[in-house]
Amino acid sequence: MSDYRDPSDDEIRAILRDCEVWAIVGLGGDPSRPAHGVAGFLKSQGKRIVPVHPSAAAVHGEPGYASLADIPFRVDVADVFRRSEAAGAVADEALARDDVRAVWFQLGVVDHDAAARVRAAGRAMVMDRCPAIEWPRLMG
């Protein structure tokens, strides 16, 4: 077990307030998937969403990319809608980018070792939470 600790409400609030570009890893073209709804919510709050999925499908009018490494512009948050077993590899891909300020694992996505690596690299880490739930709770 790692030394991961849950972020404070202030830390989560800062991510929600200050991070503008959200790469939604696992966001494909299926509107029935949770990632689709969360991406729409973030976009409605003025955030730029970037679909990241092997299909590289456009979603919510935004062009998709097959991987985080393929995105040719700044990304603030890697928001991960992948199984827990795959989340660590996505966190490592996010850490390979100098611009990603935060890694966010969605509800049910838990990898304590990956979370510890993110924190050790000096980046913000949120695990097993959803920004569409945290936003109304913390942003009013």
Rosetta silent file (secondary structure, phi, psi, omega in degrees, C-alpha in Angstrom):
SEQUENCE: MSDYRDPSDDEIRAILRDCEVWAIVGLGGDPSRPAHGVAGFLKSQGKRIVPVHPSAAAVHGEPGYASLADIPFRVDVADVFRRSEAAGAVADEALARDDVRAVWFQLGVVDHDAAARVRAAGRAMVMDRCPAIEWPRLMG
SCORE:     score description
SCORE:     0.000 S_00000001
   1 L     0.000  140.742 -177.851    0.000    0.000    0.000 S_00000001
   2 L   -88.232 -176.379  178.120    1.260    3.442   -0.860 S_00000001
   3 L  -100.184   28.014  178.650    1.175    6.631    1.140 S_00000001
   4 L   -59.915  140.153  171.972   -1.622    8.121   -0.981 S_00000001
   5 L  -129.872  147.463  177.302   -3.906   10.514    0.843 S_00000001
   6 L   -62.710  142.611  176.779   -7.154   11.989   -0.372 S_00000001
   7 L   -70.468  154.691  176.327   -6.823   15.586   -1.540 S_00000001
   8 L   -74.188  163.659  175.048   -8.399   18.302    0.560 S_00000001
   9 H   -58.076  -37.020  178.926  -11.502   20.111   -0.626 S_00000001
  10 H   -63.956  -38.891  178.234   -9.276   23.136   -1.287 S_00000001
  11 H   -65.527  -43.273  178.688   -7.007   21.058   -3.548 S_00000001
  12 H   -65.731  -43.493  179.231   -9.971   19.712   -5.510 S_00000001
  13 H   -58.448  -40.589  179.731  -11.514   23.178   -5.724 S_00000001
  14 H   -63.963  -39.995  177.391   -8.247   24.549   -7.158 S_00000001
  15 H   -62.915  -48.323 -178.117   -8.228   21.879   -9.888 S_00000001
  16 H   -62.366  -38.618 -177.145  -11.846   22.593  -10.791 S_00000001
  17 H   -78.105  -44.371 -166.281  -11.273   26.365  -10.795 S_00000001
  18 H   -97.355  -20.476 -176.334   -7.817   26.667  -12.370 S_00000001
  19 L   -92.377  121.017 -173.306   -7.503   23.800  -14.845 S_00000001
  20 L   -97.522  -34.985 -173.498   -9.016   24.664  -18.214 S_00000001
  21 E  -109.264  116.225 -175.821   -8.100   21.774  -20.560 S_00000001
  22 E  -113.032  112.079  172.836   -9.363   18.331  -19.534 S_00000001
  23 E   -82.974  117.586 -177.148   -8.217   15.275  -21.490 S_00000001
  24 E   -98.082   98.328 -174.636  -10.968   12.706  -20.914 S_00000001
  25 E   -81.303  117.455 -175.497   -9.218    9.336  -21.249 S_00000001
  26 L   106.760    3.345  179.393  -11.727    6.699  -22.286 S_00000001
  27 L   -86.632  105.096  175.806  -14.151    9.169  -23.901 S_00000001
  28 L  -110.517 -162.652 -173.743  -15.390    7.640  -27.119 S_00000001
  29 L   -83.238   -0.312 -176.334  -18.471    8.192  -29.226 S_00000001
  30 L   -82.896  108.450 -177.085  -20.951    6.192  -27.097 S_00000001
  31 L   -69.048  -10.448  179.051  -23.329    8.707  -25.448 S_00000001
  32 L   -84.109   -9.436 -177.713  -24.521    6.082  -22.947 S_00000001
  33 L   -81.451  145.411  179.704  -21.096    5.898  -21.267 S_00000001
  34 H   -54.996  -36.698 -178.565  -20.446    7.921  -18.081 S_00000001
  35 H   -58.437  -34.533 -178.796  -17.456    9.678  -19.676 S_00000001
  36 H   -63.392  -46.112  179.866  -19.785   11.244  -22.245 S_00000001
  37 H   -67.409  -41.881  179.844  -21.980   12.834  -19.585 S_00000001
  38 H   -65.623  -41.519  177.880  -19.082   14.048  -17.450 S_00000001
  39 H   -61.026  -42.612  177.340  -17.373   15.562  -20.496 S_00000001
  40 H   -62.099  -40.126  177.672  -20.591   17.370  -21.382 S_00000001
  41 H   -62.071  -49.287 -178.952  -20.854   18.671  -17.827 S_00000001
  42 H   -59.784  -41.629  178.749  -17.257   19.955  -17.847 S_00000001
  43 H   -62.776  -38.627  179.037  -17.828   21.625  -21.216 S_00000001
  44 H   -65.828  -20.345  177.381  -20.986   23.290  -19.835 S_00000001
  45 L   -92.264    8.379  176.342  -18.789   24.758  -17.081 S_00000001
  46 L    91.451    7.446  179.422  -16.530   26.377  -19.687 S_00000001
  47 L   -84.700  149.867  172.125  -13.787   23.752  -19.732 S_00000001
  48 E   -88.151  123.721  178.567  -12.173   22.555  -22.947 S_00000001
  49 E  -104.512  144.714 -179.368  -12.584   18.796  -23.190 S_00000001
  50 E  -127.770  108.618  177.648  -10.321   16.568  -25.251 S_00000001
  51 E   -66.542  131.732  176.045  -11.567   13.050  -26.057 S_00000001
  52 E  -126.220  112.498 -175.281   -8.814   10.425  -25.669 S_00000001
  53 L  -160.691  146.009  179.451   -9.773    7.001  -26.986 S_00000001
  54 L   -53.809  -28.942  178.771   -8.212    4.484  -29.392 S_00000001
  55 L   -74.310  -17.474 -177.539  -11.016    5.307  -31.867 S_00000001
  56 L    51.623   35.868 -179.961  -10.015    9.018  -31.747 S_00000001
  57 L   -72.698  146.545  171.489  -13.680    9.879  -32.269 S_00000001
  58 L   -74.976  137.746 -179.737  -14.889   13.471  -32.080 S_00000001
  59 E  -137.655  137.960 -179.300  -17.183   13.988  -29.068 S_00000001
  60 L    52.704   33.796  177.857  -19.198   17.071  -28.093 S_00000001
  61 L    77.264    6.838 -179.069  -17.769   18.770  -31.194 S_00000001
  62 E  -107.881  133.791  179.045  -14.175   18.285  -30.029 S_00000001
  63 L   -65.491  144.435 -179.328  -11.662   16.267  -32.085 S_00000001
  64 L   -97.529  161.385  178.593  -10.428   13.092  -30.463 S_00000001
  65 E  -130.974  147.509 -176.916   -6.912   11.735  -30.031 S_00000001
  66 L   -72.992  -25.566 -179.197   -5.795    8.121  -29.720 S_00000001
  67 L  -153.142  164.939  175.488   -3.537    8.824  -26.712 S_00000001
  68 H   -59.666  -37.371 -177.632   -2.437   11.592  -24.356 S_00000001
  69 H   -64.498  -23.769 -177.984    0.884   11.693  -26.199 S_00000001
  70 H   -80.661  -13.358 -176.904   -0.922   12.569  -29.448 S_00000001
  71 L   -74.262  119.685 -172.166   -2.483   15.787  -28.119 S_00000001
  72 L   -89.951   14.580  179.860   -0.465   18.629  -29.690 S_00000001
  73 L  -138.189  174.110 -176.530   -1.423   21.338  -27.196 S_00000001
  74 L   -61.884  140.214  174.407   -1.358   21.941  -23.450 S_00000001
  75 L  -126.082  132.452  178.798   -3.415   19.668  -21.187 S_00000001
  76 L   -92.639  -40.180 -175.502   -4.116   20.580  -17.557 S_00000001
  77 E  -131.942  135.714  167.363   -5.917   17.445  -16.317 S_00000001
  78 E  -101.630  107.977 -177.342   -5.916   13.813  -17.389 S_00000001
  79 E   -99.992  114.052 -164.527   -9.370   12.592  -16.310 S_00000001
  80 E  -103.343  112.889  172.325   -9.285    8.788  -16.414 S_00000001
  81 L  -107.882   68.202  177.996  -12.317    6.646  -17.288 S_00000001
  82 L  -134.221  161.927  175.802  -10.488    3.316  -17.520 S_00000001
  83 L   -60.523  152.238 -179.004  -10.502    0.184  -15.415 S_00000001
  84 H   -54.169  -37.510 -178.147   -8.304    0.367  -12.340 S_00000001
  85 H   -63.422  -25.904 -178.640   -5.898   -2.182  -13.883 S_00000001
  86 H   -98.305  -10.731 -173.123   -5.249    0.215  -16.795 S_00000001
  87 H   -66.354  -35.407 -178.764   -5.230    3.461  -14.815 S_00000001
  88 H   -62.017  -40.464  178.473   -1.567    3.256  -13.759 S_00000001
  89 H   -65.123  -36.630  177.851   -0.379    3.193  -17.363 S_00000001
  90 H   -68.351  -40.880  177.324   -2.520    6.252  -18.110 S_00000001
  91 H   -60.222  -41.848  178.837   -1.104    8.043  -15.061 S_00000001
  92 H   -65.141  -38.060  176.904    2.412    7.286  -16.287 S_00000001
  93 H   -64.041  -38.801  177.315    1.505    8.607  -19.750 S_00000001
  94 H   -64.774  -41.171 -179.481    0.203   11.792  -18.097 S_00000001
  95 H   -67.602  -23.114  178.070    3.437   12.131  -16.095 S_00000001
  96 L   -70.528  -16.158  176.596    5.435   11.864  -19.333 S_00000001
  97 L   -94.578  135.358  179.372    3.891   15.207  -20.316 S_00000001
  98 L   -74.403  -19.687 -171.371    5.337   18.279  -18.615 S_00000001
  99 L   -90.700  -20.102 -176.377    2.053   20.183  -18.827 S_00000001
 100 L   -69.783  117.446 -177.080   -0.380   17.878  -17.002 S_00000001
 101 L   -90.145  -24.493 -175.824   -0.973   19.471  -13.599 S_00000001
 102 E  -147.759  146.459  171.863   -3.433   16.910  -12.245 S_00000001
 103 E  -116.744  131.841 -176.239   -4.487   13.310  -12.750 S_00000001
 104 E  -125.282  115.311  174.783   -8.094   12.495  -11.860 S_00000001
 105 E   -93.495  126.194 -176.921   -9.273    8.880  -11.506 S_00000001
 106 L   -67.757  172.720  177.667  -13.046    8.627  -11.837 S_00000001
 107 L   -50.734  130.390  178.580  -15.439    6.874   -9.446 S_00000001
 108 L    85.300   -6.713  179.153  -14.420    3.254   -9.044 S_00000001
 109 L   -98.533  111.897 -174.793  -10.944    3.816  -10.513 S_00000001
 110 L  -134.829  124.312  172.324   -8.405    3.054   -7.789 S_00000001
 111 L  -150.212   95.239 -175.316   -4.658    2.487   -8.062 S_00000001
 112 H   -62.478  -37.876 -179.471   -2.832    3.606   -4.929 S_00000001
 113 H   -66.087  -42.683  177.390    0.634    2.998   -6.383 S_00000001
 114 H   -63.550  -41.939  178.935   -0.120    5.101   -9.473 S_00000001
 115 H   -60.752  -40.390  178.335   -1.563    7.832   -7.265 S_00000001
 116 H   -64.591  -38.598  177.628    1.615    7.831   -5.174 S_00000001
 117 H   -63.152  -40.702  179.489    3.733    8.171   -8.347 S_00000001
 118 H   -62.844  -48.357  179.424    1.661   11.173   -9.434 S_00000001
 119 H   -63.435  -40.988  179.885    2.046   12.862   -6.052 S_00000001
 120 H   -62.192  -27.921  178.357    5.767   12.026   -5.911 S_00000001
 121 L   -83.204    1.951  176.776    6.125   13.823   -9.252 S_00000001
 122 L    81.975   18.240  179.215    4.623   16.932   -7.679 S_00000001
 123 L  -104.641  157.002  176.306    1.304   16.744   -9.505 S_00000001
 124 E   -73.950  147.784 -178.485   -2.184   16.875   -8.023 S_00000001
 125 E  -139.607  127.647  174.217   -4.017   13.545   -7.734 S_00000001
 126 E  -124.671  133.752 -175.837   -7.705   12.826   -7.216 S_00000001
 127 L  -132.632  139.273  174.588   -8.885    9.222   -7.025 S_00000001
 128 L    61.932   40.906  177.360  -12.311    7.548   -6.969 S_00000001
 129 L  -141.910  165.759 -179.168  -14.229   10.801   -7.425 S_00000001
 130 L  -126.037  129.758  179.455  -16.166   12.541  -10.180 S_00000001
 131 H   -63.500  -26.760  178.993  -15.801   16.224  -11.123 S_00000001
 132 H   -72.207  -18.178  173.959  -19.526   16.371  -11.967 S_00000001
 133 H   -92.626  -42.219 -177.635  -20.225   15.492   -8.306 S_00000001
 134 H   -69.218  -33.535 -177.964  -17.421   17.544   -6.774 S_00000001
 135 H   -57.875  -56.823 -179.546  -18.267   20.693   -8.785 S_00000001
 136 H   -64.456  -31.409  179.584  -21.707   21.333   -7.257 S_00000001
 137 H   -67.788  -39.821 -172.086  -20.436   20.300   -3.831 S_00000001
 138 H  -107.245  -23.327 -173.756  -17.426   22.642   -3.848 S_00000001
 139 H  -104.042   -5.802  174.515  -18.107   25.332   -6.446 S_00000001
 140 L    78.702    0.000    0.000  -21.686   26.160   -5.438 S_00000001
